[in-house]
Amino acid sequence: MGSKLDKPPKKSGAKAAAADAADRTQKPNHLDRLIGYQLRRASGVFMAGFVDLFRDVPLRPAQFAILSHVEETPGISPSELSRILAIKKTNMVPLVVELEQRGLLKRAADSKDRRVQLLTLAPGAAKQLAAWRKRIIAHEDSLLRHLSPEEREQLFGLLSKLRSSAG
């Protein structure tokens, strides 16, 4: 049997907390085997980086998505955009208004139905969007640097398949 002398001294305070935290990160737990948990954690890493990237610009991920879709589909309605991006219509309106006030989006009435607003990028917005896209691509490249090109394609394919099968 061992004596008290055989046991390592207990750590206290900040050192103990740091050791406990390090120990917990090394021990797998049930959450580590849940895909949803892993997706949420990975998303958090990407979103935190997005916020850091755009500290100098008031741009949120939803706004970037809106601008990107409008660039690809000029004349899209906010209603259709909210369906594609899975943004509630009540949340879409203030996002569109803010982007319009910032000179990034233009709204115009549909010639066939004046009640429907159609969205296009404002002059100069495409250039700004391209610069923002470069930042995001560099950020993603940095986060995915440990994956081979094949692994990136596989990850992208699996995520796309999961997303399309969900709805």
Secondary structure, 3 states (H helix, E strand, C coil): CCCHHHCCCCCCHHHHHHHHHHHHHHCCCHHHHCHHHHHHHHHHHHHHHHHHHCCCCCCCHHHHHHHHHHHHCCCECHHHHHHHHCCCHHHHHHHHHHHHHCCCEEEEECCCCCCCEEEEECCCHHHHHHHHHHHHHHHHHHHCCCCCHHHHHHHHHHHHHHHHHCC
